[in-house]
């Protein structure tokens, strides 16, 4: 499958994460769709084709793992990337149990995020959206 456009669900963190993702990835055809919480994320998933979710562990209403648990209830196959400033062993074990694709340290290095998105899109969708910069 070749993707011409990739939609990434981004939870609204305490910092302007959605704007950062848009600025860096929109030129590659990656659209950041920002949700203010788990319920809005489900509403977005119900009406929009989303290829992956990037969730901040320090989200406002629920923890990032809590949001992923909610998403898994309705969309068990949606690949998720978790951001955390302190990814200790317990968090990593919980992320593995929830089949989180990747856990990335904060502050986020956008090159690492791009590499992980490229890996995810290649594995799940056989997409080469980032091929010019990663290959």
Wavefront OBJ file of the C-alpha trace (Angstrom):
o trace
v 0.000 0.000 0.000
v 1.308 3.431 -0.891
v 0.137 6.384 1.136
v -0.116 9.788 -0.495
v -1.198 11.387 2.749
v -0.635 10.274 6.333
v -2.862 11.343 9.225
v -1.313 11.289 12.679
v -3.470 11.738 15.749
v -1.680 13.899 18.313
v -2.959 14.474 21.811
v -2.996 18.077 22.988
v -0.140 18.195 25.462
v 0.746 20.990 27.854
v 3.071 22.320 25.140
v 2.249 23.073 21.522
v 3.163 19.636 20.244
v 0.658 19.622 17.374
v 2.179 22.776 15.896
v 5.678 21.255 16.072
v 4.528 18.104 14.273
v 2.726 20.163 11.619
v 5.728 22.387 10.959
v 8.142 19.510 10.507
v 6.014 16.820 8.879
v 3.335 18.527 6.760
v 5.815 19.157 3.907
v 6.110 15.335 3.714
v 2.340 14.836 3.526
v 1.920 14.030 7.224
v -1.088 15.780 8.766
v -1.306 16.299 12.509
v -4.878 15.940 13.768
v -4.978 17.271 17.338
v -7.336 15.853 19.987
v -7.906 17.471 23.362
v -8.450 14.153 25.131
v -9.368 10.486 24.811
v -13.036 11.081 23.969
v -12.229 13.582 21.223
v -9.580 11.172 19.924
v -12.251 8.458 19.596
v -14.565 10.883 17.780
v -11.763 11.765 15.353
v -10.958 8.086 14.782
v -14.625 7.369 14.072
v -14.706 9.893 11.205
v -11.103 10.160 9.929
v -8.611 7.643 8.596
v -5.783 7.850 11.143
v -2.552 5.932 10.555
v -0.951 6.323 13.976
v -1.311 8.167 17.267
v 1.414 10.066 19.092
v 0.513 10.342 22.763
v 2.279 12.344 25.476
v 2.571 10.545 28.813
v 1.985 13.881 30.564
v -1.387 14.614 28.950
v -3.914 16.820 30.712
v -6.834 14.516 31.578
v -5.441 10.974 31.466
v -1.921 9.668 31.375
v -0.644 8.746 27.948
v -1.041 5.061 28.834
v -4.633 5.767 29.919
v -5.362 7.367 26.557
v -3.815 4.396 24.735
v -5.948 1.988 26.840
v -9.082 3.891 25.769
v -7.981 3.857 22.114
v -7.197 0.126 22.302
v -10.767 -0.543 23.461
v -12.171 0.528 20.089
v -9.124 0.521 17.798
v -6.878 -2.350 18.969
v -4.668 -2.274 15.844
v -3.919 1.479 15.794
v -0.146 1.915 16.098
v 0.808 4.280 18.917
v 3.984 6.131 19.809
v 4.333 7.245 23.431
v 6.369 10.264 24.537
v 7.727 10.361 28.092
v 10.265 12.422 29.967
v 10.933 9.525 32.365
v 10.491 6.183 30.580
v 11.333 3.922 33.527
v 11.016 0.127 33.520
v 7.415 0.004 34.787
v 6.255 2.399 32.084
v 8.085 0.435 29.395
v 6.504 -2.831 30.607
v 3.041 -1.248 30.509
v 3.758 0.122 27.018
v 4.754 -3.381 25.855
v 1.542 -4.837 27.307
v -0.436 -2.263 25.298
v 1.567 -3.056 22.157
v 2.922 0.497 21.883
v 5.086 0.734 18.779
v 7.730 2.995 20.308
v 8.491 5.016 23.445
v 10.462 8.206 22.812
v 12.248 10.314 25.431
v 11.275 13.925 25.965
v 12.345 16.460 25.042
v 11.622 14.873 21.681
v 14.370 14.799 19.104
v 12.370 15.304 15.900
v 14.903 13.276 13.896
v 14.272 10.279 16.157
v 10.524 10.798 15.872
v 10.832 10.934 12.081
v 12.883 7.716 12.088
v 10.279 5.981 14.247
v 7.403 7.226 12.076
v 9.260 6.032 8.987
v 9.801 2.616 10.575
v 6.149 2.395 11.621
v 4.773 3.482 8.234
v 7.054 1.070 6.379
v 6.156 -1.855 8.638
v 2.409 -1.270 8.919
v 1.566 0.395 5.582
v 4.561 -0.281 3.298
v 4.877 3.487 2.907
v 8.003 5.436 2.001
v 6.781 8.924 2.953
v 10.137 9.780 4.525
v 12.356 7.927 2.066
v 14.130 11.030 0.738
v 15.440 11.949 4.193
v 15.769 8.587 5.953
v 16.768 6.094 3.214
l 1 2 3 4 5 6 7 8 9 10 11 12 13 14 15 16 17 18 19 20 21 22 23 24 25 26 27 28 29 30 31 32 33 34 35 36 37 38 39 40 41 42 43 44 45 46 47 48 49 50 51 52 53 54 55 56 57 58 59 60 61 62 63 64 65 66 67 68 69 70 71 72 73 74 75 76 77 78 79 80 81 82 83 84 85 86 87 88 89 90 91 92 93 94 95 96 97 98 99 100 101 102 103 104 105 106 107 108 109 110 111 112 113 114 115 116 117 118 119 120 121 122 123 124 125 126 127 128 129 130 131 132 133 134 135
